[in-house]
Amino acid sequence: MVIKNIYRLGLLYIFLFVFLTQTDAEVLNDSTINELIKVGLPVVIVETEGGIEPTYEDVDAQEGCLGGSIRNATKEPGRVVVKDTAGVIYDSGYFVEDESGMTVKVRGNWSARRPKKPYRIKLQKKADLLGRGDKHFNDKKWLLLPFFDLNEMIGLKVSELMEMEWTPQFRFVNLVFNGDFRGLYLLMEAVERNTDCRINVKKSGFLVELDPYWWNEPVYVPSSVELPLNYTFKYPDDEDVTEEQMSYIGQVLLEAESAMEDSTGLYEQKIDVESFARWMLAHDILGNTDGAGSNIFLSKYDDTDASLLKMPCLWDYEAIMKSEEWDDMHGRYYFQRLFNNSDSTFTNCYRELWEQNKDRVFSELLAFLKDYLASDIRKAVDASIKLNNNRWARYTYKLSLSAKFISQARNYFTNRKEWLDHAIRDLNTSDIVSCQESPNLNGSYYTLQGIRVSHPTRGVYIKGGKKMVVR
């Protein structure tokens, strides 16, 4: 029986390989889509009216800002269907405004410029595209993110193990867009306010992002954390936010930033310290080297003083498992201020979270990676990777099969735990005193975490050494 199943899978793969790789944009019919479903992953079928491809314009950052992005992304109406081996998981129907169907557009910043595009789907009626059988998970906004490696799966698992307030759920899928096989994707929940199943924020609260791409958004509020970053809106929507709300949100955020720099413990009245510490520790476990500042989300439940700022979720795992020292966020943004603050509440909370969670998180993560290798999902993902690589053969990003990637990940996290255990034990702020102007120490300026910087103007000394912590 096993040999027969392997033989059948081999014939199926040969059929799909020949069919799907004849051209870059071969139109798939229903029978071919059904064969694709047999690979083992759900298939998402997106059909726009008239087969029109969503378009956008590239835009580069203005002087003094970061990055490149897109602008004027078109929203194309159409239909989305999700199928697996059991049948239809979801069918939006054809587009009728406020009744059925969906709109789809290209999303992202630099990622949108790649040939394999990320997409945002907005349904006309709330539904659960992941097919969990519970209306509790219904929402209008969903993402189709290109699969490049298993980083997203690993990052989301760490988010779950670190018990973040919300961890987005996803499924590996194969995407067929207007009859064209686009390859392996992740169908995922978007970062949105949803009091039932996503980020729990009341109508009087807000959800914002500390965003390097603020210059490409219609509205934003300023930040003092690290230029050139400012805050953009996830909730309220850009078109709905009022001047009064912007004034209130801007004041709350700037007061919190100022309190983090103050040495009198005021930040405990402005931020949920454990939420910030949990977010930073999760990043340190993951070893992210991308500290550009995007994908840092803050939420406030309502507009009362009792509601503190939180960091509810992690996002974007493209650069994880690369740092051999601290995560790039560790000495930046809010955390530069919090780790260097003479009020050690945050540092103590961070250290306590490590001691409480380190053994469980790493043991469960390693077990999860081992189980993934033995799973049917892994087999289906690897088969889809092969089809994906042939679909995008003319481009440079060839995906790796699971076994090699998971082996590297297991080695990384085994070593990561040992490094963090020593580094966090040695993390000590008790020998820090304030100063206003930094002396000339022959250019030897460092953050508390040992990251060298140049020409700081303000900071604190470390007693007994020729190093200085910069703010």
C-alpha positions in Angstrom: 0.0 0.0 0.0 2.8 2.5 0.9 4.6 1.7 -2.4 1.4 2.1 -4.3 0.7 5.5 -2.7 4.3 6.7 -3.4 3.9 5.6 -7.0 0.6 7.5 -7.3 2.1 10.6 -5.8 5.1 10.3 -8.2 2.7 10.2 -11.2 0.8 13.1 -9.8 3.9 15.2 -9.4 5.2 14.4 -12.9 1.8 15.4 -14.3 1.8 18.7 -12.4 5.4 19.4 -13.1 4.9 19.0 -16.9 1.7 21.0 -16.9 2.6 23.8 -14.5 6.0 24.5 -16.0 5.2 24.8 -19.7 5.1 28.6 -19.4 5.2 31.2 -16.7 1.5 31.8 -17.1 -0.3 28.7 -18.3 -4.0 28.9 -17.7 -5.2 26.1 -15.4 -8.6 24.5 -15.8 -10.7 22.9 -13.2 -9.4 19.4 -13.7 -5.8 20.6 -13.3 -6.7 22.5 -10.2 -8.2 19.4 -8.7 -4.9 17.5 -9.5 -3.0 20.4 -7.7 -5.2 19.9 -4.7 -4.0 16.3 -4.4 -0.5 17.6 -3.6 -2.0 18.0 -0.1 -2.3 21.7 0.5 -5.4 23.9 0.0 -5.6 25.8 -3.2 -6.7 29.4 -3.2 -8.3 30.5 -6.5 -8.5 34.2 -7.2 -10.4 35.4 -10.2 -10.7 39.1 -10.9 -13.4 40.6 -13.2 -12.1 40.5 -16.7 -8.9 38.8 -15.5 -7.4 42.2 -14.7 -4.1 42.2 -12.8 -3.9 44.6 -9.8 -1.5 47.4 -10.6 0.5 49.9 -8.6 3.3 52.5 -8.9 6.8 52.3 -7.4 7.7 55.1 -5.2 11.1 55.9 -3.5 11.5 57.5 -0.1 11.8 61.2 0.1 15.1 62.7 1.3 15.9 61.8 4.9 13.5 58.8 5.0 13.9 55.1 4.5 13.0 52.5 1.9 11.0 52.2 -1.2 7.3 51.4 -1.5 4.3 51.4 -3.8 1.5 53.8 -4.3 -1.9 53.9 -6.0 -2.5 50.1 -5.7 -5.7 49.2 -7.5 -8.3 47.1 -5.9 -9.7 44.7 -8.4 -13.1 43.1 -7.7 -13.7 39.4 -8.1 -14.1 36.1 -6.5 -12.0 33.9 -4.1 -12.4 30.2 -3.6 -10.5 28.0 -1.2 -10.5 24.2 -1.8 -8.8 21.2 -0.3 -9.1 17.5 -0.6 -12.4 17.5 1.3 -14.0 20.0 -1.0 -14.8 23.8 -1.0 -13.7 25.5 2.3 -14.9 28.9 1.2 -16.4 30.5 -1.8 -17.0 34.3 -1.8 -19.2 34.3 -4.9 -18.9 36.9 -7.6 -18.5 40.5 -6.7 -21.5 42.4 -5.6 -20.7 45.4 -3.4 -21.5 44.8 0.3 -23.1 41.4 -0.6 -20.6 39.0 -2.0 -17.1 38.6 -3.6 -14.0 40.4 -2.7 -11.4 43.0 -3.8 -7.7 42.2 -4.2 -4.7 44.4 -4.3 -0.9 44.2 -4.1 0.4 45.0 -0.6 3.8 45.6 1.0 6.7 47.9 0.5 9.9 46.5 -1.0 8.3 43.1 -1.1 5.7 44.3 -3.6 8.5 44.9 -6.1 9.4 41.2 -6.3 7.9 39.2 -9.2 6.1 37.0 -6.7 3.7 39.5 -5.2 2.0 39.7 -1.8 -1.7 40.4 -1.9 -4.4 41.7 0.4 -7.9 40.4 0.1 -10.9 42.3 1.4 -14.2 40.3 1.5 -17.5 42.0 1.1 -18.9 39.8 3.9 -16.9 38.6 6.9 -15.8 34.9 6.8 -13.0 32.6 8.0 -10.9 31.7 5.0 -8.9 29.2 7.1 -12.1 27.1 7.5 -12.0 26.6 11.3 -15.7 26.1 11.5 -16.3 28.9 14.0 -17.9 32.3 13.1 -15.8 33.7 16.0 -12.9 33.9 13.4 -14.8 35.8 10.7 -13.1 38.9 9.3 -13.0 40.8 6.0 -9.3 41.3 5.7 -6.9 38.5 4.7 -3.4 38.2 3.3 -1.7 36.0 0.7 2.1 36.2 1.5 4.7 34.6 -0.8 6.4 31.6 0.8 10.2 31.9 0.7 11.2 29.7 3.6 9.8 28.4 6.9 10.8 31.5 8.9 7.2 32.6 9.1 6.1 29.2 10.6 8.9 29.3 13.1 8.4 32.9 14.1 4.7 32.4 14.6 5.4 29.3 16.7 7.7 31.4 19.0 5.0 34.0 19.2 2.6 31.4 20.3 5.0 29.8 22.8 5.8 33.2 24.3 2.0 33.8 24.8 1.8 37.0 22.9 -1.6 38.7 23.2 -2.4 37.6 19.6 -0.6 35.3 17.1 -1.9 35.4 13.5 -3.0 32.0 12.2 -2.2 30.8 8.7 -2.3 27.8 6.3 0.2 26.9 3.6 -1.6 27.1 0.3 -1.0 27.0 -3.5 -2.2 30.1 -5.3 -3.9 30.1 -8.7 -4.5 33.8 -9.8 -6.6 34.3 -12.9 -5.8 30.8 -14.0 -2.0 31.2 -13.5 -0.3 29.1 -10.9 1.6 31.6 -8.7 3.2 29.0 -6.4 3.4 28.4 -2.7 1.9 31.1 -0.4 0.7 31.6 3.2 -3.0 32.4 3.6 -2.9 34.5 6.8 -4.9 36.7 9.2 -4.0 40.4 8.8 -3.1 42.7 11.7 -6.5 44.3 12.4 -8.8 45.4 15.2 -11.3 42.6 15.8 -12.5 42.2 19.4 -13.5 38.6 18.8 -10.4 37.0 17.2 -7.6 39.5 16.5 -6.4 42.5 18.4 -8.9 43.5 21.1 -9.3 47.3 20.9 -12.5 49.2 21.7 -13.8 51.8 19.4 -12.3 54.5 21.6 -8.9 52.9 21.5 -6.3 52.6 18.7 -3.8 50.3 16.9 -0.7 51.9 15.3 2.6 51.0 13.7 6.0 52.6 14.3 6.6 52.8 10.6 9.6 53.8 8.5 7.2 54.1 5.5 5.1 56.8 7.2 6.0 59.2 4.4 3.9 57.0 2.0 0.7 57.2 4.2 -2.0 60.0 4.1 -2.0 60.5 7.8 0.5 59.9 10.6 1.5 61.1 14.1 5.1 62.0 15.0 7.5 59.9 17.1 10.6 60.9 19.1 12.0 57.4 19.3 14.3 57.2 16.4 14.1 59.2 13.3 12.9 59.0 10.6 10.1 56.8 12.0 6.6 58.0 12.8 3.3 56.3 13.6 0.7 55.2 11.0 -2.8 53.9 11.6 -4.2 50.4 11.6 -7.2 51.5 13.6 -8.9 53.9 13.1 -8.6 53.7 9.3 -6.9 56.6 7.7 -10.1 57.9 6.1 -12.0 57.7 9.4 -9.5 59.2 11.9 -10.5 62.6 13.2 -8.3 65.5 14.2 -9.3 65.1 17.8 -8.3 61.4 17.7 -5.0 62.2 16.1 -4.3 64.8 18.8 -5.1 62.3 21.6 -3.2 59.4 20.1 -0.1 61.6 19.4 -0.1 62.9 22.9 -0.4 59.4 24.4 2.5 58.1 22.3 4.8 61.0 22.9 4.1 60.9 26.7 5.0 57.2 26.7 8.2 57.7 24.8 9.2 60.5 27.2 8.4 58.4 30.2 10.6 55.6 28.9 13.5 58.0 28.9 12.8 59.4 32.3 14.5 57.8 35.3 11.7 58.1 37.9 9.6 55.1 36.9 7.0 57.0 35.0 7.0 54.5 32.1 5.1 52.0 34.3 2.1 54.4 34.3 2.1 54.5 30.5 3.1 51.1 29.1 2.2 47.5 29.9 5.8 46.6 31.0 5.3 42.8 30.6 3.9 43.2 27.1 7.0 45.2 26.0 9.4 42.7 27.8 7.6 39.7 26.3 7.8 41.2 22.8 11.5 42.0 23.1 12.4 38.5 24.6 10.5 36.8 21.7 12.7 38.8 19.3 15.9 38.0 21.2 15.0 34.3 21.0 14.4 34.6 17.2 17.6 36.5 16.6 16.3 39.0 14.0 18.9 41.2 12.2 16.4 43.5 10.6 16.0 46.5 12.9 14.7 48.9 10.3 11.7 49.5 12.6 8.8 48.3 10.5 6.2 45.9 11.9 6.3 47.3 15.4 2.6 47.5 16.5 1.2 49.3 19.5 -2.3 49.1 20.8 -4.4 50.9 23.5 -7.6 49.3 24.6 -9.6 52.5 25.1 -9.2 56.2 25.8 -9.1 55.9 29.7 -6.0 56.4 31.8 -6.4 52.8 33.1 -5.6 51.5 29.6 -1.8 51.1 29.0 0.1 50.9 25.7 0.7 47.3 24.7 2.8 45.5 22.1 0.2 42.9 21.1 1.9 40.9 18.3 5.0 40.0 16.4 5.2 40.4 12.6 7.7 39.8 9.8 10.2 37.1 10.3 12.3 37.4 7.1 15.6 38.1 8.9 15.3 35.7 11.9 17.9 33.1 12.9 20.7 35.3 11.7 22.0 37.1 14.7 24.7 35.4 16.8 24.3 38.1 19.5 21.4 40.3 20.5 18.4 40.8 18.2 18.8 44.1 16.3 15.8 45.6 18.1 17.5 45.0 21.5 19.5 48.2 21.5 17.1 50.4 19.5 13.8 52.2 19.7 11.9 51.8 23.0 14.3 49.1 24.2 17.3 51.3 24.2 15.5 53.6 26.6 14.0 50.8 28.7 17.2 48.7 29.2 19.2 51.8 29.9 16.7 53.3 32.4 17.9 53.5 36.0 14.4 52.2 36.9 15.1 48.5 36.3 11.5 47.3 36.4 11.5 46.5 32.6 14.9 44.8 32.8 13.8 42.7 35.8 10.6 41.7 34.0 12.5 40.7 30.9 14.9 38.6 33.0 12.1 37.0 34.9 10.2 36.1 31.7 13.4 34.4 30.4 13.8 32.3 33.6 10.1 31.3 33.6 9.9 30.4 29.9 13.3 29.4 28.6 13.2 25.7 29.2 9.6 25.2 28.0 9.9 27.5 24.9 13.0 25.9 23.5 12.0 22.3 24.3 8.6 22.8 22.7 10.0 24.6 19.7 12.6 21.9 19.0 9.8 19.2 19.4 7.6 21.2 17.0 10.3 21.3 14.4 10.9 17.6 14.7 7.2 16.8 14.4 6.9 19.0 11.4 9.5 16.9 9.5 7.4 13.8 10.1 4.1 15.4 9.1 2.0 15.2 6.0 2.1 19.0 5.8 5.9 18.8 5.3 5.5 16.4 2.5 2.9 18.6 0.8 5.0 21.7 1.4 8.1 20.1 -0.1 6.1 18.9 -3.2 4.7 22.4 -3.5 8.2 23.9 -3.2 9.4 21.9 -6.2 6.4 23.2 -8.3 7.0 26.7 -7.0 10.7 26.6 -7.9 9.9 25.6 -11.5 7.2 28.3 -11.8 9.7 30.9 -10.8 12.8 29.3 -12.3 13.9 32.4 -14.2 14.3 34.3 -10.9 17.0 33.9 -8.3 15.0 32.9 -5.2 15.0 29.1 -5.2 13.3 27.7 -2.2 15.0 25.0 0.0 13.3 21.8 1.0 12.3 21.3 4.6 14.9 18.8 5.9 18.0 21.1 5.4 16.2 24.2 6.7 14.8 22.5 9.8 18.2 21.0 10.6 19.8 24.4 10.5 17.0 25.9 12.6 17.3 23.2 15.3 21.1 23.8 15.5 20.5 27.6 15.7 18.0 27.4 18.5 20.1 24.9 20.5 23.0 27.3 20.4 20.7 30.3 20.9 19.4 29.2 24.3 23.0 28.8 25.6 24.1 32.2 24.4 21.0 34.0 25.7 21.3 32.3 29.1 24.7 33.7 29.6 23.9 37.1 28.1 20.7 37.7 30.1 22.4 36.6 33.3 25.1 39.2 32.7 22.6 41.9 31.8 23.0 44.3 34.7 22.1 48.0 35.1 23.1 48.4 38.7 26.5 50.0 37.8 25.0 52.8 35.7 25.0 56.5 36.6 23.5 59.4 34.5 25.5 61.9 32.7 24.5 64.7 30.3 27.5 65.0 28.0 29.7 62.2 26.8 33.4 62.5 27.1 35.9 61.7 24.3 36.8 58.0 24.8 38.7 57.7 21.5 35.5 56.7 19.7 34.7 53.7 21.9 31.0 54.2 22.3 28.7 51.3 22.9 25.2 50.5 23.8 24.6 48.6 27.0 24.5 45.4 24.9 27.9 46.0 23.4 26.8 47.4 20.0 29.3 50.0 18.9 28.1 53.4 17.8 29.8 56.6 16.7 29.8 60.2 18.2 26.9 60.1 20.7 26.0 63.3 22.4 24.1 62.0 25.5 24.3 58.9 27.5 25.3 57.2 30.7 28.7 55.9 31.9 29.4 52.3 33.0 31.5 52.6 36.1 35.0 51.3 36.0 35.3 51.0 32.2 36.0 53.1 29.1 32.6 52.4 27.6 29.5 54.6 27.5 25.9 53.7 27.0 24.2 56.0 24.5 20.6 57.1 24.5 
